[in-house]
Amino acid sequence: MVILIEEIFINELKRCPESFQSAFRKSYQQLKAVDSPTELKGVVQLEKKLYKLTIGKSRIALRAQGNTLIIGCFLYNQFYTSPE
């Protein structure tokens, strides 16, 4: 499966701790090896072409387009702190 990552997600991921980034990289490598996102533990199908990946308490939006899976953004980022 071809995986594309949106720029907004990369920017948010950089702010997460190294342990979370490592867990995400593991899930990313596994996504590249499967035929369907739901084969991966932690991925739930929400709609026909929309999925949610859960890592810890964080949730990440995935969108399928043919044989391409797009990692869009965090639905919830447990490490996000609002700017004061």
Secondary structure, DSSP 8 states (H G I E B T S, - for coil): -EEEE-HHHHHHHHTS-HHHHHHHHHHHHHHHH-SSGGGSTTEEEEETTEEEEEETTEEEEEEEETTEEEEEEEEE-TT-----
